[in-house]
């Protein structure tokens, strides 16, 4: 797995090349934990991420560790399998997996 990070003010773009699973989750969390505290927006570029398991849900829907600043996550470049996983999770529990938080073009779910 390769992770390229670009910081611009309060935003960080994290471009991942490789799969997101429980083996790679600690490395991804470590990258997020080392970001400067002023970074409040995470942009995950998953263009080169062909596979994501439930670890990706943990990463994308809890982008902040308990000790770090609150951060908002946005996802771009979703391939077929990662998108399918996100849609399935949102279908099972739309409140917990509110895609409008991650995908800017998805309207909020009715509550």
C-alpha positions as CSV (number, residue, x, y, z in Angstrom):
1,X,0.0,0.0,0.0
2,X,1.2,3.5,-0.9
3,X,-0.3,6.6,0.6
4,X,0.4,10.1,-0.9
5,X,-0.6,13.0,1.3
6,X,-1.0,16.6,0.2
7,X,-1.9,19.3,2.7
8,X,-3.4,22.6,1.7
9,X,-4.4,24.8,4.7
10,X,-7.1,22.9,6.6
11,X,-7.5,20.2,4.0
12,X,-5.5,17.0,3.4
13,X,-5.8,14.8,0.3
14,X,-4.9,11.2,0.9
15,X,-4.4,9.2,-2.3
16,X,-4.3,5.5,-1.6
17,X,-2.8,2.9,-3.9
18,X,-3.8,-0.6,-2.7
19,X,-6.5,-2.3,-0.8
20,X,-8.2,-1.1,2.4
21,X,-8.6,-4.0,4.9
22,X,-7.8,-4.7,8.6
23,X,-4.1,-5.3,7.7
24,X,-3.8,-1.8,6.1
25,X,-6.1,0.1,8.5
26,X,-3.4,0.8,11.2
27,X,-1.2,2.4,8.5
28,X,-4.0,4.5,7.3
29,X,-5.0,5.6,10.8
30,X,-1.3,6.4,11.5
31,X,-1.2,8.8,8.5
32,X,-4.4,10.5,9.7
33,X,-3.0,10.7,13.3
34,X,0.2,12.5,12.1
35,X,-1.7,15.2,10.2
36,X,-1.4,18.7,11.7
37,X,-4.2,19.7,14.1
38,X,-5.4,22.4,11.7
39,X,-6.5,19.8,9.1
40,X,-10.2,19.4,9.5
41,X,-11.1,18.1,6.0
42,X,-9.9,14.8,4.7
43,X,-10.3,14.0,1.0
44,X,-9.8,10.3,0.4
45,X,-8.9,9.6,-3.3
46,X,-9.7,5.9,-3.8
47,X,-9.1,5.9,-7.6
48,X,-6.4,3.3,-7.2
49,X,-8.1,1.3,-4.5
50,X,-9.7,-1.7,-6.1
51,X,-11.0,-3.4,-2.9
52,X,-12.2,-2.2,0.5
53,X,-13.7,-4.4,3.3
54,X,-15.5,-3.4,6.5
55,X,-12.2,-1.7,7.7
56,X,-12.9,0.9,5.1
57,X,-16.2,1.7,6.7
58,X,-14.4,2.2,10.0
59,X,-11.9,4.4,8.4
60,X,-14.3,6.6,6.4
61,X,-17.1,6.9,9.0
62,X,-14.8,7.6,12.0
63,X,-12.1,9.8,10.5
64,X,-11.1,11.1,13.9
65,X,-9.4,9.3,16.7
66,X,-10.5,10.2,20.3
67,X,-7.3,12.2,20.8
68,X,-7.3,14.1,17.6
69,X,-9.3,17.1,16.2
70,X,-12.7,16.4,14.6
71,X,-12.4,15.9,10.9
72,X,-14.9,15.6,8.0
73,X,-14.2,13.0,5.4
74,X,-15.0,13.1,1.7
75,X,-14.4,10.3,-0.8
76,X,-13.5,10.6,-4.5
77,X,-12.6,8.1,-7.2
78,X,-14.7,5.2,-5.9
79,X,-14.4,2.0,-7.9
80,X,-17.1,-0.6,-8.4
81,X,-16.4,-2.7,-5.3
82,X,-15.8,0.1,-2.7
83,X,-18.9,1.9,-4.0
84,X,-20.9,-1.3,-3.7
85,X,-19.8,-1.8,-0.1
86,X,-20.7,1.8,0.8
87,X,-24.2,1.5,-0.8
88,X,-24.8,-1.8,0.9
89,X,-23.8,-0.4,4.3
90,X,-26.1,2.7,3.7
91,X,-28.9,0.4,2.7
92,X,-28.6,-1.7,5.9
93,X,-28.2,1.3,8.2
94,X,-28.7,4.7,6.5
95,X,-28.4,6.7,9.7
96,X,-25.0,5.2,10.7
97,X,-23.7,5.1,7.1
98,X,-25.0,8.5,5.8
99,X,-23.4,8.7,2.4
100,X,-24.1,12.5,2.2
101,X,-21.3,12.9,4.7
102,X,-18.8,11.2,2.4
103,X,-20.1,11.8,-1.1
104,X,-20.9,15.5,-1.8
105,X,-23.4,14.7,-4.6
106,X,-25.6,12.4,-2.4
107,X,-28.6,14.1,-0.7
108,X,-28.9,13.6,3.0
109,X,-31.1,10.7,4.1
110,X,-34.5,11.5,5.6
111,X,-34.6,11.0,9.3
